[in-house]
Amino acid sequence: MEFNPGPPLLQSAPRRSFLKFTGLGLAGVALASAGCHIQKETPSGRLDIGEHDLAVLNYAYALEQLEGAFYEKVVAGFYGGASALEKDLLTDIRNDEIAHREWFSDVLVLKKVPRLQFDFSSINFTDRKSVLTTARTFEDLGVSAYNGAGQLLALSPFLNHAGKIVSVEARHAATIRNLLNFGSFADSDVIDANGLDGARTPAQVMALADKYFVTKISVADLPTH
């Protein structure tokens, strides 16, 4: 379940060379030169994540940091009774989330939010149900976040890559659901009558995810269409 950033020809290339080759490096440079302020607090005390595509990518970067930090903690000390299969799957998912996180870190160059701090005190990492239920929440939330924010991106290379990432997130969600309840990989609570995943706006996503963020971020300046 390792994250694949591109066609086989490019897989052996260093990540920064890959970004340059695909044009994402140039887009990242454009973001770096944009006149946007990062690490500036809003009047509410939240971290300003920029404007336009910069804001959308920083929003996704913040969510990938959340998922990465969660799975790092899960894998660092598996819950009691975790099977070999569960350990392998959760380790693979951790590796994917770290790859996603580091991709955003590279693309955002100098205009990125810092590494954020998270509060996982509501999660019992020694309990299988607590861990997998939280993992399901994060994966479902991630899928709906990409579906809701993809339309807000103006630069097509970013939109193309976000589409690849959300397909991996959906695989994660199905895997976790199957571990919790075999055969429940695409329940009606996340798939509509047309067989489509749901979408959430950044405000809706952060309303659900905010309790896990010690470092609070503001999505108020994200584009709305």
C-alpha positions, -999 to 999 in steps of 0.1 A, spaced: 0 0 0 30 23 -5 22 57 -20 32 59 -56 41 95 -68 42 88 -105 49 64 -134 76 38 -131 101 59 -150 101 85 -123 100 63 -92 138 60 -89 143 97 -92 149 119 -61 117 135 -49 129 170 -57 139 160 -92 104 145 -97 88 177 -86 109 197 -110 103 172 -139 65 173 -135 62 211 -132 52 209 -96 86 223 -86 79 254 -106 45 257 -91 61 254 -57 85 282 -65 55 303 -75 40 297 -41 72 305 -24 74 339 -41 38 347 -34 32 377 -11 14 356 16 22 355 53 27 322 70 30 316 108 11 349 114 -17 346 139 -52 358 131 -72 380 155 -86 348 170 -52 335 178 -52 309 150 -24 303 125 -29 320 92 -23 295 64 -22 320 35 -46 325 5 -56 309 -27 -38 276 -37 -13 283 -9 -41 281 17 -56 250 2 -23 232 2 -14 242 37 -49 230 48 -42 196 33 -6 197 47 -21 203 82 -45 173 78 -16 151 66 4 161 96 -25 150 118 -28 116 102 10 111 101 14 119 138 -15 96 147 -2 66 128 33 72 140 20 69 175 -1 38 166 29 20 151 53 30 179 33 8 203 6 -13 188 -26 -20 208 -28 -53 226 -37 -83 205 -28 -66 172 -24 -94 145 5 -95 122 -18 -85 93 -31 -55 113 5 -44 121 15 -47 84 -15 -27 72 -12 0 98 25 3 91 18 6 54 -8 33 60 17 52 83 43 51 55 17 65 30 7 93 53 43 103 59 49 103 22 19 126 17 30 149 45 66 152 31 53 158 -4 33 188 8 63 200 28 85 199 -3 60 216 -27 52 244 -3 89 252 0 92 283 22 55 292 25 43 264 47 28 261 81 53 247 107 52 212 121 20 213 142 13 198 177 -16 175 183 -37 164 212 -45 126 212 -55 124 248 -90 113 239 -76 82 222 -68 50 240 -38 37 220 -38 4 239 -74 -4 228 -80 -18 193 -115 -3 190 -104 31 200 -75 31 176 -93 17 146 -124 39 152 -102 70 153 -84 58 122 -117 54 104 -127 89 114 -95 104 102 -95 85 69 -132 93 62 -125 129 71 -95 130 48 -114 117 18 -142 142 24 -117 170 29 -99 164 -5 -133 160 -22 -144 193 -8 -112 213 -14 -100 199 -47 -124 222 -66 -108 252 -49 -73 246 -65 -65 268 -94 -32 252 -106 -39 219 -124 -7 201 -113 -18 204 -77 -53 193 -85 -40 163 -104 -17 152 -75 -45 158 -49 -67 134 -70 -40 108 -66 -37 113 -29 -74 111 -22 -76 77 -41 -50 64 -16 -69 79 13 -100 61 2 -81 28 1 -70 35 37 -106 42 47 -118 9 31 -90 -11 48 -97 3 82 -135 -2 79 -128 -38 69 -107 -44 100 -135 -30 122 -163 -48 104 -155 -72 76 -173 -62 44 -181 -27 55 -155 -10 32 -181 13 16 -210 18 39 -239 41 31 -227 65 58 -199 76 34 -212 66 0 -243 82 -14 -270 67 -37 -249 74 -67 -219 55 -54 -200 86 -46 -179 96 -16 -191 126 4 -174 160 4 -169 185 33 -159 222 32 -128 232 51 -149 247 78 -169 215 82 -137 194 83 -120 216 109 -152 216 131 -146 179 135 -108 178 135 -101 210 156 -101 192 190 -70 172 179 -50 204 170 -29 220 198 -17 245 172 -49 259 159 -52 269 122 -76 293 105 -94 282 73 -113 315 70 -93 328 40 -96 297 19 -113 303 -14 -150 291 -15 -153 283 -52 
